[in-house]
């Protein structure tokens, strides 16, 4: 199985490509040291993949950032 390269893609597009390839994934958010996901609620943010790590044959860990 070929795992697609999804670095620097918006999370929505990355998820679409992974699901089309039959891959499963988990998402880990990378935030500034004093921030939390609640700080971004109600704001228009874009989520981008900055790291993809292969955990098994068809499972990935995605690290995302907010922009």
N, CA and C atoms as an extended XYZ file, in Angstrom:
201
Properties=species:S:1:pos:R:3:atomname:S:1:resname:S:1:resid:I:1 pbc="F F F"
N         0.844       -1.174        0.000 N   UNK     1
C         0.000        0.000        0.000 CA  UNK     1
C         0.893        1.241        0.000 C   UNK     1
N         0.560        2.153       -0.856 N   UNK     2
C         1.314        3.395       -0.958 CA  UNK     2
C         0.657        4.463       -0.088 C   UNK     2
N         1.441        5.046        0.804 N   UNK     3
C         0.935        6.107        1.673 CA  UNK     3
C         1.206        7.452        1.002 C   UNK     3
N         0.172        8.265        0.823 N   UNK     4
C         0.366        9.551        0.150 CA  UNK     4
C         1.174       10.527        1.002 C   UNK     4
N         1.926       11.387        0.334 N   UNK     5
C         2.637       12.465        1.017 CA  UNK     5
C         1.650       13.602        1.235 C   UNK     5
N         1.497       14.013        2.484 N   UNK     6
C         0.492       15.021        2.799 CA  UNK     6
C         1.060       16.208        3.560 C   UNK     6
N         2.361       16.313        3.642 N   UNK     7
C         2.975       17.432        4.367 CA  UNK     7
C         2.573       18.756        3.752 C   UNK     7
N         2.315       19.730        4.599 N   UNK     8
C         1.966       21.104        4.228 CA  UNK     8
C         0.576       21.240        3.620 C   UNK     8
N        -0.189       20.165        3.628 N   UNK     9
C        -1.556       20.248        3.128 CA  UNK     9
C        -2.500       20.658        4.250 C   UNK     9
N        -3.600       21.320        3.900 N   UNK    10
C        -4.640       21.552        4.911 CA  UNK    10
C        -5.150       20.204        5.425 C   UNK    10
N        -5.522       20.149        6.672 N   UNK    11
C        -5.935       18.884        7.281 CA  UNK    11
C        -7.087       18.240        6.519 C   UNK    11
N        -8.061       19.009        6.073 N   UNK    12
C        -9.201       18.442        5.344 CA  UNK    12
C        -8.754       17.702        4.085 C   UNK    12
N        -7.846       18.298        3.341 N   UNK    13
C        -7.339       17.672        2.121 CA  UNK    13
C        -6.506       16.437        2.450 C   UNK    13
N        -5.687       16.517        3.500 N   UNK    14
C        -4.865       15.381        3.908 CA  UNK    14
C        -5.743       14.197        4.297 C   UNK    14
N        -6.799       14.456        5.055 N   UNK    15
C        -7.724       13.399        5.473 CA  UNK    15
C        -8.390       12.771        4.256 C   UNK    15
N        -8.810       13.585        3.310 N   UNK    16
C        -9.455       13.074        2.102 CA  UNK    16
C        -8.519       12.116        1.357 C   UNK    16
N        -7.258       12.507        1.212 N   UNK    17
C        -6.287       11.663        0.503 CA  UNK    17
C        -5.978       10.381        1.257 C   UNK    17
N        -5.853       10.472        2.585 N   UNK    18
C        -5.564        9.274        3.378 CA  UNK    18
C        -6.721        8.286        3.327 C   UNK    18
N        -7.937        8.787        3.455 N   UNK    19
C        -9.096        7.898        3.416 CA  UNK    19
C        -9.253        7.254        2.036 C   UNK    19
N        -8.943        8.000        0.980 N   UNK    20
C        -9.013        7.436       -0.376 CA  UNK    20
C        -7.981        6.322       -0.556 C   UNK    20
N        -6.844        6.437        0.144 N   UNK    21
C        -5.790        5.424        0.052 CA  UNK    21
C        -6.010        4.270        1.028 C   UNK    21
N        -7.056        4.360        1.866 N   UNK    22
C        -7.342        3.293        2.822 CA  UNK    22
C        -6.497        3.345        4.077 C   UNK    22
N        -5.942        4.500        4.401 N   UNK    23
C        -5.100        4.657        5.585 CA  UNK    23
C        -5.925        5.171        6.768 C   UNK    23
N        -5.514        4.781        7.952 N   UNK    24
C        -6.094        5.335        9.166 CA  UNK    24
C        -5.062        6.288        9.771 C   UNK    24
N        -5.510        7.144       10.674 N   UNK    25
C        -4.612        8.170       11.199 CA  UNK    25
C        -5.088        8.635       12.566 C   UNK    25
N        -4.194        9.262       13.285 N   UNK    26
C        -4.530        9.973       14.511 CA  UNK    26
C        -3.930       11.363       14.383 C   UNK    26
N        -4.583       12.333       14.966 N   UNK    27
C        -4.153       13.724       14.838 CA  UNK    27
C        -3.624       14.226       16.170 C   UNK    27
N        -2.443       14.813       16.129 N   UNK    28
C        -1.826       15.441       17.304 CA  UNK    28
C        -1.631       16.912       16.974 C   UNK    28
N        -2.139       17.785       17.825 N   UNK    29
C        -2.054       19.217       17.576 CA  UNK    29
C        -0.830       19.790       18.280 C   UNK    29
N        -0.086       20.606       17.558 N   UNK    30
C         1.085       21.288       18.103 CA  UNK    30
C         0.705       22.752       18.302 C   UNK    30
N         0.669       23.181       19.556 N   UNK    31
C         0.272       24.544       19.891 CA  UNK    31
C         1.409       25.281       20.580 C   UNK    31
N         1.363       26.611       20.604 N   UNK    32
C         2.356       27.365       21.377 CA  UNK    32
C         2.301       26.940       22.851 C   UNK    32
N         3.379       27.117       23.581 N   UNK    33
C         3.470       26.610       24.958 CA  UNK    33
C         2.325       27.010       25.892 C   UNK    33
N         1.826       28.209       25.790 N   UNK    34
C         0.787       28.658       26.733 CA  UNK    34
C        -0.612       28.642       26.138 C   UNK    34
N        -0.763       28.045       24.984 N   UNK    35
C        -2.063       28.024       24.307 CA  UNK    35
C        -2.742       26.669       24.483 C   UNK    35
N        -4.047       26.681       24.289 N   UNK    36
C        -4.818       25.438       24.276 CA  UNK    36
C        -5.777       25.505       23.092 C   UNK    36
N        -6.367       24.380       22.751 N   UNK    37
C        -7.308       24.365       21.631 CA  UNK    37
C        -8.497       25.277       21.912 C   UNK    37
N        -8.858       25.429       23.179 N   UNK    38
C        -9.972       26.309       23.545 CA  UNK    38
C        -9.685       27.765       23.176 C   UNK    38
N        -8.423       28.161       23.155 N   UNK    39
C        -8.054       29.532       22.782 CA  UNK    39
C        -8.433       29.846       21.334 C   UNK    39
N        -8.583       28.826       20.515 N   UNK    40
C        -8.860       29.018       19.096 CA  UNK    40
C       -10.330       28.819       18.744 C   UNK    40
N       -11.155       28.446       19.733 N   UNK    41
C       -12.573       28.244       19.477 CA  UNK    41
C       -13.220       29.558       19.055 C   UNK    41
N       -14.069       29.476       18.062 N   UNK    42
C       -14.764       30.661       17.577 CA  UNK    42
C       -13.941       31.503       16.621 C   UNK    42
N       -12.690       31.145       16.406 N   UNK    43
C       -11.832       31.865       15.472 CA  UNK    43
C       -11.726       31.065       14.181 C   UNK    43
N       -11.544       31.769       13.119 N   UNK    44
C       -11.350       31.085       11.843 CA  UNK    44
C        -9.871       30.708       11.735 C   UNK    44
N        -9.599       29.427       11.849 N   UNK    45
C        -8.222       28.936       11.752 CA  UNK    45
C        -8.147       27.869       10.679 C   UNK    45
N        -6.978       27.755       10.109 N   UNK    46
C        -6.708       26.688        9.148 CA  UNK    46
C        -5.743       25.729        9.807 C   UNK    46
N        -5.964       24.454        9.592 N   UNK    47
C        -5.106       23.422       10.184 CA  UNK    47
C        -4.265       22.798        9.078 C   UNK    47
N        -2.956       22.753        9.312 N   UNK    48
C        -2.018       22.219        8.318 CA  UNK    48
C        -1.204       21.082        8.905 C   UNK    48
N        -0.887       20.101        8.079 N   UNK    49
C        -0.044       18.980        8.485 CA  UNK    49
C         1.416       19.404        8.397 C   UNK    49
N         2.133       19.283        9.503 N   UNK    50
C         3.557       19.632        9.512 CA  UNK    50
C         4.452       18.412        9.713 C   UNK    50
N         3.829       17.269       10.043 N   UNK    51
C         4.611       16.050       10.219 CA  UNK    51
C         3.701       14.858       10.015 C   UNK    51
N         4.218       13.852        9.335 N   UNK    52
C         3.505       12.579        9.234 CA  UNK    52
C         4.472       11.481        9.624 C   UNK    52
N         4.029       10.643       10.540 N   UNK    53
C         4.869        9.557       11.033 CA  UNK    53
C         4.116        8.249       10.834 C   UNK    53
N         4.753        7.308       10.186 N   UNK    54
C         4.118        6.021        9.937 CA  UNK    54
C         4.220        5.162       11.183 C   UNK    54
N         3.064        4.724       11.707 N   UNK    55
C         3.019        3.902       12.907 CA  UNK    55
C         2.993        2.415       12.574 C   UNK    55
N         2.326        2.067       11.477 N   UNK    56
C         2.273        0.686       11.002 CA  UNK    56
C         2.042        0.736        9.500 C   UNK    56
N         1.734       -0.397        8.919 N   UNK    57
C         1.624       -0.478        7.463 CA  UNK    57
C         0.646        0.530        6.861 C   UNK    57
N        -0.469        0.778        7.538 N   UNK    58
C        -1.446        1.712        6.977 CA  UNK    58
C        -1.995        2.687        8.027 C   UNK    58
N        -1.223        2.961        9.054 N   UNK    59
C        -1.645        3.888       10.125 CA  UNK    59
C        -0.582        4.965       10.299 C   UNK    59
N        -1.044        6.214       10.379 N   UNK    60
C        -0.155        7.365       10.513 CA  UNK    60
C        -0.512        8.199       11.731 C   UNK    60
N         0.475        8.901       12.239 N   UNK    61
C         0.254        9.963       13.222 CA  UNK    61
C         0.531       11.273       12.501 C   UNK    61
N        -0.448       12.157       12.525 N   UNK    62
C        -0.306       13.462       11.879 CA  UNK    62
C        -0.143       14.537       12.935 C   UNK    62
N         0.859       15.366       12.771 N   UNK    63
C         1.019       16.530       13.642 CA  UNK    63
C         0.561       17.733       12.861 C   UNK    63
N        -0.355       18.500       13.458 N   UNK    64
C        -0.898       19.666       12.771 CA  UNK    64
C        -0.647       20.935       13.577 C   UNK    64
N        -0.662       22.057       12.887 N   UNK    65
C        -0.589       23.372       13.535 CA  UNK    65
C        -1.764       24.200       13.054 C   UNK    65
N        -2.109       25.187       13.845 N   UNK    66
C        -3.162       26.131       13.479 CA  UNK    66
C        -2.509       27.349       12.870 C   UNK    66
N        -3.183       27.905       11.884 N   UNK    67
C        -2.641       29.134       11.274 CA  UNK    67
C        -3.776       30.080       11.043 C   UNK    67
